[in-house]
Amino acid sequence: MKDFLAFRTMLTPILIQAVFWMGVVICVIAGLIYILSGVGQYGGGPNVIKGVILLFLGPIAVRIYCEILIIFFRINETLTEIQHTLEEKRAPRQEKLF
């Protein structure tokens, strides 16, 4: 809890996963709506094609967007690990006499 309050633990990666799943659900629902509205009307072929494209490429686009956001947090974690490693190497080691 102390790390959370000091902003050492990131909350945003968890939220990005939730945004991903909401985006996938929205893309699937919107794609199905396009498909069903295109099938139900004369000359609705373009809507069916838009729906199929949205149904398949929408979740992929949402995934790519979320992965780009998560990359920033992974870079932060890696830099923090490097910083801790360098601090350990710089600290003088005390030898035990007994």
C-alpha positions as CSV (number, residue, x, y, z in Angstrom):
1,M,0.0,0.0,0.0
2,K,2.9,2.3,0.8
3,D,4.3,1.9,-2.8
4,F,0.9,2.6,-4.2
5,L,0.5,5.8,-2.3
6,A,4.1,6.9,-3.2
7,F,3.3,6.3,-6.9
8,R,5.9,3.5,-7.2
9,T,3.3,1.0,-8.2
10,M,1.7,1.9,-11.5
11,L,-2.1,1.6,-11.8
12,T,-2.3,2.5,-15.5
13,P,-1.2,-0.8,-16.9
14,I,-4.2,-2.5,-15.3
15,L,-6.5,0.3,-16.7
16,I,-5.0,-0.2,-20.1
17,Q,-6.0,-3.9,-20.1
18,A,-9.6,-2.8,-19.2
19,V,-9.5,-0.3,-22.0
20,F,-8.4,-3.0,-24.4
21,W,-11.3,-5.3,-23.5
22,M,-13.8,-2.5,-23.7
23,G,-12.5,-1.5,-27.1
24,V,-12.7,-5.1,-28.3
25,V,-16.4,-5.3,-27.1
26,I,-17.2,-2.0,-28.8
27,C,-15.6,-3.1,-32.1
28,V,-17.5,-6.4,-32.1
29,I,-20.8,-4.8,-31.3
30,A,-20.3,-2.0,-33.8
31,G,-19.2,-4.5,-36.5
32,L,-22.3,-6.6,-35.9
33,I,-24.6,-3.5,-36.0
34,Y,-23.0,-2.5,-39.4
35,I,-23.5,-6.0,-40.7
36,L,-27.1,-6.4,-39.6
37,S,-28.0,-2.9,-40.8
38,G,-26.4,-3.6,-44.2
39,V,-28.2,-7.0,-44.6
40,G,-31.6,-5.4,-43.7
41,Q,-31.6,-2.8,-46.4
42,Y,-31.3,-2.7,-50.2
43,G,-27.9,-1.6,-51.3
44,G,-26.4,-2.2,-47.8
45,G,-23.3,-4.0,-49.2
46,P,-20.9,-1.3,-48.1
47,N,-22.2,-1.5,-44.5
48,V,-21.7,-5.2,-44.5
49,I,-18.1,-4.8,-45.7
50,K,-17.5,-2.0,-43.1
51,G,-18.9,-4.3,-40.4
52,V,-16.7,-7.2,-41.4
53,I,-13.6,-5.0,-41.5
54,L,-14.4,-3.5,-38.1
55,L,-15.2,-6.9,-36.7
56,F,-11.8,-8.3,-37.6
57,L,-9.4,-5.3,-37.8
58,G,-10.9,-3.3,-35.0
59,P,-9.7,-5.5,-32.1
60,I,-6.2,-5.7,-33.8
61,A,-6.0,-1.9,-33.9
62,V,-7.1,-1.6,-30.3
63,R,-4.5,-4.2,-29.3
64,I,-1.7,-2.3,-31.1
65,Y,-2.7,1.0,-29.5
66,C,-2.8,-0.6,-26.0
67,E,0.6,-2.3,-26.6
68,I,2.1,1.1,-27.5
69,L,0.9,2.5,-24.3
70,I,2.2,-0.4,-22.3
71,I,5.6,-0.1,-23.9
72,F,6.1,3.2,-22.0
73,F,5.5,1.5,-18.7
74,R,7.9,-1.4,-19.6
75,I,10.6,1.1,-20.4
76,N,10.0,2.8,-17.1
77,E,10.3,-0.6,-15.3
78,T,13.5,-1.5,-17.1
79,L,15.1,1.8,-16.4
80,T,14.2,1.5,-12.7
81,E,15.8,-2.0,-12.6
82,I,19.0,-0.6,-14.2
83,Q,19.0,2.3,-11.7
84,H,18.8,-0.2,-8.8
85,T,21.5,-2.3,-10.3
86,L,23.8,0.6,-10.7
87,E,23.1,1.8,-7.1
88,E,24.0,-1.6,-5.8
89,K,27.3,-1.6,-7.6
90,R,28.2,1.9,-6.4
91,A,27.5,1.3,-2.8
92,P,30.6,0.3,-0.9
93,R,30.5,-3.2,0.5
94,Q,31.3,-3.6,4.1
95,E,33.3,-6.7,5.0
96,K,32.6,-8.6,8.2
97,L,35.5,-8.9,10.5
98,F,34.2,-12.0,12.3
